[in-house]
């Protein structure tokens, strides 16, 4: 896990996920992903990660982004 010192607005998460997708693609080997980067944020009630994989409990928020409430506190 990697974390950063600076804080972000949750609204920026879709754009950050698009940037990490481009980074994943740039280091892919023969079209196969070598790294998986799921950016997210943590706040008092929850940990949220961004994904592009649809599933019944994920709600689409635009730009190919579906948040995952990974953990509730």
C-alpha positions in Angstrom: 0.0 0.0 0.0 1.2 3.5 -0.8 -0.2 6.6 0.7 0.3 10.3 0.1 0.6 13.2 2.6 -1.8 15.6 0.8 -5.5 15.4 1.2 -7.9 15.3 -1.8 -11.6 16.1 -2.3 -13.6 12.9 -2.8 -15.0 14.5 -6.0 -11.5 14.2 -7.6 -11.5 10.4 -7.2 -12.9 9.7 -10.7 -10.1 11.7 -12.4 -7.5 10.2 -10.2 -8.7 6.7 -11.1 -8.5 7.6 -14.8 -4.9 8.7 -14.3 -4.0 5.5 -12.4 -5.6 3.5 -15.3 -3.3 5.2 -17.7 -0.3 4.5 -15.4 -1.3 0.8 -15.3 -1.5 0.7 -19.1 1.9 2.4 -19.5 3.7 -0.4 -17.5 1.6 -3.3 -18.9 3.6 -6.1 -20.6 2.1 -7.2 -23.9 -1.3 -5.8 -22.9 -1.2 -7.6 -19.5 -1.5 -5.5 -16.4 1.6 -5.8 -14.1 0.3 -3.5 -11.4 -3.2 -2.8 -10.0 -3.7 0.7 -8.6 -7.0 1.4 -6.8 -6.9 5.0 -5.5 -9.2 5.8 -2.6 -9.7 7.9 0.5 -10.3 7.3 4.2 -12.5 9.4 6.4 -14.0 8.8 9.9 -16.9 6.5 8.8 -15.4 4.6 5.8 -12.6 3.6 3.5 -13.5 4.0 -0.2 -11.6 2.7 -3.2 -12.2 3.4 -6.9 -12.7 0.7 -9.4 -14.0 0.4 -13.0 -15.4 -3.1 -12.4 -19.2 -3.1 -12.1 -21.0 -5.2 -9.5 -24.5 -5.1 -7.9 -23.4 -3.2 -4.8 -21.5 -0.5 -6.7 -23.1 2.7 -8.0 -21.8 4.3 -11.2 -20.8 7.9 -10.7 -19.5 8.8 -14.2 -16.2 8.7 -16.1 -16.1 4.9 -15.7 -15.8 5.2 -11.9 -17.6 3.0 -9.4 -16.8 3.5 -5.7 -16.3 0.6 -3.3 -17.1 1.2 0.3 -14.4 -1.3 1.4 -14.7 -0.8 5.2 -17.1 1.0 7.5 -16.0 2.1 10.9 
